[in-house]
Amino acid sequence: MGATSSQAVSSQPVRLTSLSRGAGCACKLPINKLENLFTGLGAGLPAASGDLLIGALEGDDAAVLRLDAERALVLTADFFTPIVDDPFDWGRIAAANALSDVYAMGGRPLIAVNLAAWPGEDLPMEMLADVIRGGATVATAAGCPVVGGHTIDDPIPKFGMSVVGLAHPDQLFSIDRLTPGDELVLTKPLGTGVIATALKQGAADPAAVAASVASMSTLNDRASEAGLAAGVRAATDVTGFGLLGHLHRMLRASGMQAHLDADLVPLLPGAVELTEAGYVSGGTRANIDHLAEVVHVDPEISAEVAILLHDAQTSGGLLLATPGGAALVSNLGEQGVSAAVIGRVSDGQHGHITVRSTGQ
């Protein structure tokens, strides 16, 4: 029913991406602006204490509240403007993106509510229904019922979810637990930002868009479960701050540095070509500027690949840290998740990242 309705709505002369702001990413505020905001709030934000295992000041993917010795609640919310034109696909991507924060903490989603803003006078409500159906399809696949939500009238459409999950308090993933020798495993290819930017400008190849949508709408559940089984304790998901931005936050929180091999980082088909053509989002450029003093890219690496390492992602993969990266990648492959070991953590300058290639 959802697919039929989606096809009917998408035949209308409305391109959802033309209504969004911040081409090519999920419109997350630049990392420097968010950090300045939270610094200004200071004591008004709760830090981890007592049963609050992870609060606002830790800057992690979600908040975590311990219920008892074996259960902890994981709470998150995420929503954004359209990055694709098909409303059903947008809903699927937004749901996978919101649920990802729970998986990035080592939890499983329990229940969710929709968060929607919609220009009721300008876009048909049937289109919003398709967005909601898409989100519910992915949440249902995750075993997470969507039980309502809240919608406001807004000239710029937005959709996402608030999600409650459950985790074991002694098996949480967090961004501050990297240790020297950890190998970094990435579970999805990069490039969703540049492809979405090209799509908004009518320049994206349909095959590249299809690959990007397939990646963004895929849950990170298997990656999270495999990480738990492997004893992973440091992880995050890769979204608007890009691979290097999210890795930098992990390194800074853990007091570590890292070395990446650019040749090992998986990229979506068409991403390099679209980057070369100039379809780079403002969010990605902000990431590059913010990390200029802590990211050291060998000049032998192409400009396009260097940009994609900063590419502002939507519903990206998990970045997992473990001493046994090869074993984890093999386990993920058996479960149909294409992952790669892309680098290693070491002692050194806190938060710094060196990017080289295999031949160097």
C-alpha positions as CSV (number, residue, x, y, z in Angstrom):
1,M,0.0,0.0,0.0
2,G,2.8,2.4,0.9
3,A,4.7,1.8,-2.4
4,T,1.6,2.4,-4.5
5,S,0.8,5.7,-2.7
6,S,4.4,6.8,-2.9
7,Q,4.4,6.3,-6.7
8,A,1.2,8.3,-7.0
9,V,2.5,11.2,-4.9
10,S,6.0,11.3,-6.5
11,S,4.3,11.8,-9.9
12,Q,3.4,15.3,-8.8
13,P,5.6,18.2,-10.0
14,V,7.1,18.6,-6.5
15,R,10.7,17.9,-5.7
16,L,11.1,17.6,-2.0
17,T,14.8,18.4,-2.1
18,S,14.0,21.8,-3.5
19,L,12.2,22.6,-0.3
20,S,15.1,21.8,2.0
21,R,17.9,24.0,3.3
22,G,21.5,22.8,3.6
23,A,22.0,20.9,0.5
24,G,23.3,17.4,0.7
25,C,23.3,16.6,4.5
26,A,20.9,16.3,7.3
27,C,21.2,20.0,8.2
28,K,23.1,19.4,11.5
29,L,24.6,22.6,12.8
30,P,28.3,22.8,12.1
31,I,30.4,21.2,14.8
32,N,32.1,24.5,15.9
33,K,28.8,26.2,16.4
34,L,27.4,23.3,18.4
35,E,30.5,23.2,20.6
36,N,30.3,26.9,21.2
37,L,26.6,26.6,22.1
38,F,27.2,23.8,24.6
39,T,30.2,25.7,26.1
40,G,28.0,28.7,26.7
41,L,25.3,26.6,28.4
42,G,27.9,25.3,30.8
43,A,26.4,24.2,34.1
44,G,22.9,24.1,32.7
45,L,23.7,20.7,31.0
46,P,23.7,17.5,33.1
47,A,26.8,15.4,33.1
48,A,27.0,11.7,33.9
49,S,26.4,11.1,37.6
50,G,24.8,8.3,39.5
51,D,22.3,6.5,37.3
52,L,22.7,9.0,34.5
53,L,25.5,7.1,32.8
54,I,25.8,9.4,29.7
55,G,24.4,12.9,29.8
56,A,24.5,16.0,27.6
57,L,28.1,17.1,28.5
58,E,29.6,13.8,27.3
59,G,28.6,14.7,23.7
60,D,27.8,11.1,22.8
61,D,25.2,9.8,20.4
62,A,22.4,9.4,23.0
63,A,21.7,9.8,26.7
64,V,21.7,6.7,28.9
65,L,19.9,6.2,32.2
66,R,20.5,3.1,34.3
67,L,17.4,1.3,35.5
68,D,19.1,-1.5,37.4
69,A,22.1,-3.7,37.2
70,E,21.2,-5.2,33.8
71,R,19.1,-2.5,32.1
72,A,19.7,1.0,30.9
73,L,17.4,3.3,28.9
74,V,18.9,4.9,25.8
75,L,17.2,8.1,24.6
76,T,17.7,10.0,21.4
77,A,16.0,12.2,18.8
78,D,16.9,13.1,15.2
79,F,15.1,14.8,12.3
80,F,16.0,16.7,9.1
81,T,14.8,18.2,5.9
82,P,14.4,16.1,2.7
83,I,17.5,14.7,1.1
84,V,15.7,12.6,-1.5
85,D,12.6,13.4,-3.6
86,D,10.7,10.2,-2.9
87,P,8.7,10.7,0.3
88,F,8.6,7.0,1.2
89,D,12.4,6.8,0.9
90,W,12.8,9.9,3.0
91,G,10.8,8.4,5.8
92,R,12.9,5.2,5.6
93,I,16.1,7.1,5.8
94,A,15.0,9.4,8.6
95,A,13.9,6.4,10.7
96,A,17.2,4.4,10.1
97,N,19.1,7.6,11.0
98,A,17.2,8.1,14.3
99,L,17.5,4.4,15.3
100,S,21.2,4.5,14.5
101,D,21.9,6.5,17.6
102,V,20.6,3.7,19.8
103,Y,22.7,1.1,17.9
104,A,25.7,3.4,18.2
105,M,25.4,3.0,22.0
106,G,25.2,-0.8,21.9
107,G,21.4,-0.7,22.5
108,R,18.3,-2.0,20.7
109,P,15.3,0.3,20.0
110,L,12.2,-0.3,22.0
111,I,9.7,2.4,21.0
112,A,9.6,5.6,18.9
113,V,7.4,8.6,18.2
114,N,7.4,10.7,15.0
115,L,8.6,14.3,14.8
116,A,7.3,16.1,11.8
117,A,7.0,19.6,10.4
118,W,4.9,20.1,7.3
119,P,3.7,22.9,5.0
120,G,0.1,21.9,5.1
121,E,-1.1,24.6,2.6
122,D,1.6,23.8,0.0
123,L,2.2,20.0,0.1
124,P,-0.5,17.3,0.1
125,M,-1.0,15.5,3.4
126,E,-0.9,12.2,1.4
127,M,2.8,12.9,0.8
128,L,3.3,13.2,4.6
129,A,1.4,10.0,5.0
130,D,3.9,8.3,2.7
131,V,6.8,9.8,4.7
132,I,5.3,8.3,7.9
133,R,4.7,5.0,6.2
134,G,8.3,4.8,5.1
135,G,9.6,5.5,8.6
136,A,7.2,3.0,10.2
137,T,8.4,0.3,7.7
138,V,12.0,0.6,8.9
139,A,11.1,0.9,12.5
140,T,8.9,-2.2,12.3
141,A,11.8,-4.1,10.8
142,A,13.9,-3.0,13.8
143,G,11.2,-4.4,16.2
144,C,10.5,-0.8,17.3
145,P,6.8,0.2,17.2
146,V,6.0,3.9,16.3
147,V,3.3,4.9,18.7
148,G,2.4,8.5,17.6
149,G,4.3,11.7,17.6
150,H,3.9,15.4,17.1
151,T,3.4,17.5,13.9
152,I,3.6,21.2,13.4
153,D,2.9,23.5,10.4
154,D,6.1,24.7,8.9
155,P,7.1,26.1,5.5
156,I,10.1,23.7,5.3
157,P,9.2,20.0,5.7
158,K,11.1,18.0,8.3
159,F,10.8,14.5,9.6
160,G,12.4,12.2,12.1
161,M,11.9,10.3,15.3
162,S,12.5,10.3,19.0
163,V,13.6,6.8,20.1
164,V,13.9,5.0,23.4
165,G,16.1,1.9,23.5
166,L,17.5,-0.6,26.0
167,A,21.1,-1.6,26.6
168,H,23.1,-3.4,29.3
169,P,24.8,-0.8,31.5
170,D,28.1,-2.7,31.5
171,Q,28.2,-3.2,27.7
172,L,27.6,0.3,26.4
173,F,29.5,1.8,23.5
174,S,30.7,5.3,24.1
175,I,33.1,7.8,22.4
176,D,35.6,8.0,25.2
177,R,36.8,4.4,25.4
178,L,39.4,4.2,22.6
179,T,42.7,2.5,23.6
180,P,46.1,2.3,21.9
181,G,46.2,-0.4,19.3
182,D,42.4,-0.4,18.6
183,E,41.6,-0.9,14.9
184,L,38.9,1.3,13.4
185,V,36.1,-0.5,11.5
186,L,33.7,1.4,9.3
187,T,30.4,-0.4,8.4
188,K,29.1,1.8,5.5
189,P,30.7,3.6,2.6
190,L,31.0,7.4,2.5
191,G,29.5,9.7,0.0
192,T,25.8,10.3,0.8
193,G,26.4,14.0,1.3
194,V,27.9,14.7,-2.1
195,I,25.3,12.5,-3.8
196,A,22.4,14.3,-2.0
197,T,23.9,17.7,-3.0
198,A,24.1,16.6,-6.7
199,L,20.5,15.2,-6.5
200,K,19.2,18.6,-5.2
201,Q,20.8,20.2,-8.2
202,G,19.5,17.6,-10.7
203,A,23.0,16.2,-11.5
204,A,23.1,12.9,-9.7
205,D,23.2,9.6,-11.7
206,P,20.2,7.4,-10.8
207,A,22.5,4.5,-10.0
208,A,24.4,6.6,-7.5
209,V,21.2,7.8,-5.9
210,A,19.9,4.3,-5.6
211,A,23.1,3.0,-4.0
212,S,23.0,6.0,-1.6
213,V,19.3,5.4,-0.6
214,A,20.0,1.7,-0.1
215,S,22.9,2.5,2.2
216,M,21.1,5.3,4.2
217,S,17.9,3.2,4.7
218,T,19.9,0.1,6.0
219,L,19.7,-0.3,9.7
220,N,22.9,-0.5,11.8
221,D,21.5,-3.3,13.9
222,R,23.7,-6.1,12.7
223,A,26.8,-4.0,13.0
224,S,25.9,-3.1,16.6
225,E,25.2,-6.7,17.5
226,A,28.5,-7.9,16.0
227,G,30.3,-5.2,17.9
228,L,28.7,-6.3,21.1
229,A,29.7,-9.9,20.5
230,A,33.3,-8.8,19.7
231,G,33.5,-6.8,23.0
232,V,33.6,-3.4,21.4
233,R,33.3,-0.5,23.9
234,A,34.2,2.5,21.8
235,A,31.9,3.4,18.9
236,T,29.9,6.2,17.2
237,D,27.8,6.5,14.1
238,V,29.0,8.6,11.2
239,T,26.6,11.4,10.3
240,G,26.7,15.2,9.8
241,F,30.3,15.8,11.1
242,G,31.7,13.3,8.6
243,L,34.0,10.4,9.2
244,L,36.9,12.6,10.3
245,G,34.7,14.8,12.5
246,H,33.2,12.0,14.4
247,L,36.5,10.2,14.8
248,H,38.1,13.4,16.1
249,R,35.4,13.7,18.8
250,M,36.2,10.1,19.8
251,L,39.9,10.7,19.9
252,R,39.6,13.9,21.8
253,A,37.3,12.3,24.4
254,S,39.6,9.4,24.8
255,G,42.9,11.3,24.7
256,M,44.2,9.4,21.6
257,Q,45.3,10.0,18.0
258,A,44.7,7.9,14.9
259,H,46.2,7.0,11.6
260,L,43.8,6.3,8.7
261,D,44.6,4.6,5.3
262,A,42.6,6.5,2.7
263,D,42.8,3.6,0.3
264,L,40.8,1.3,2.7
265,V,37.9,3.7,3.3
266,P,34.9,2.4,1.3
267,L,33.1,5.0,-1.0
268,L,29.7,4.9,-2.7
269,P,29.7,4.6,-6.5
270,G,29.8,8.0,-8.2
271,A,30.9,9.8,-5.1
272,V,34.4,10.7,-6.3
273,E,33.2,11.9,-9.7
274,L,30.5,14.1,-8.1
275,T,33.0,15.5,-5.7
276,E,35.3,16.3,-8.6
277,A,32.4,18.1,-10.3
278,G,32.0,20.3,-7.2
279,Y,28.9,19.0,-5.5
280,V,30.1,19.6,-2.0
281,S,27.7,20.7,0.7
282,G,28.2,23.6,3.0
283,G,28.2,21.2,6.0
284,T,31.1,19.3,4.5
285,R,33.1,22.6,3.9
286,A,32.4,23.6,7.5
287,N,33.8,20.2,8.6
288,I,37.0,20.8,6.6
289,D,37.5,24.2,8.1
290,H,36.8,23.1,11.6
291,L,39.3,20.2,11.4
292,A,42.1,21.9,9.5
293,E,44.4,22.1,12.5
294,V,44.0,18.5,13.7
295,V,43.7,16.5,10.4
296,H,46.9,15.9,8.4
297,V,46.3,14.5,4.9
298,D,49.2,13.4,2.9
299,P,49.5,15.5,-0.3
300,E,49.6,12.3,-2.4
301,I,45.9,11.7,-1.6
302,S,43.5,13.1,-4.1
303,A,41.6,16.2,-3.2
304,E,38.3,14.4,-3.9
305,V,39.1,11.6,-1.4
306,A,40.2,14.1,1.2
307,I,36.9,15.9,0.8
308,L,34.9,12.7,1.1
309,L,36.6,11.8,4.4
310,H,34.9,15.0,5.7
311,D,31.6,14.5,3.8
312,A,28.6,15.2,5.9
313,Q,26.7,11.9,6.0
314,T,23.1,11.0,6.7
315,S,22.4,7.6,8.3
316,G,26.0,6.5,7.9
317,G,27.6,3.4,9.3
318,L,29.0,2.7,12.7
319,L,32.7,3.4,13.5
320,L,33.7,0.6,15.8
321,A,37.0,0.3,17.7
322,T,38.5,-3.1,18.6
323,P,41.9,-4.8,18.8
324,G,40.5,-7.5,16.5
325,G,39.3,-5.5,13.5
326,A,39.9,-8.3,10.9
327,A,37.8,-10.8,12.9
328,L,35.0,-8.3,13.3
329,V,35.0,-7.5,9.6
330,S,34.9,-11.2,8.8
331,N,32.0,-11.7,11.2
332,L,30.1,-8.8,9.7
333,G,30.7,-10.1,6.2
334,E,29.1,-13.4,7.2
335,Q,26.0,-11.4,8.2
336,G,25.9,-9.5,4.9
337,V,27.5,-6.2,6.2
338,S,30.3,-4.9,4.1
339,A,32.8,-3.4,6.5
340,A,36.5,-2.5,6.4
341,V,39.4,-1.8,8.8
342,I,40.4,1.7,7.9
343,G,42.9,2.7,10.6
344,R,44.4,2.4,14.0
345,V,44.4,4.3,17.3
346,S,47.6,5.2,19.2
347,D,48.9,7.4,21.9
348,G,49.9,10.9,20.8
349,Q,48.3,14.3,20.1
350,H,44.8,14.2,21.5
351,G,42.2,14.4,18.7
352,H,44.7,14.4,15.8
353,I,44.3,12.3,12.7
354,T,46.9,11.5,10.1
355,V,45.6,10.2,6.7
356,R,47.9,8.3,4.4
357,S,47.6,5.7,1.7
358,T,48.5,2.0,1.5
359,G,51.6,2.6,-0.6
360,Q,53.1,5.1,1.9
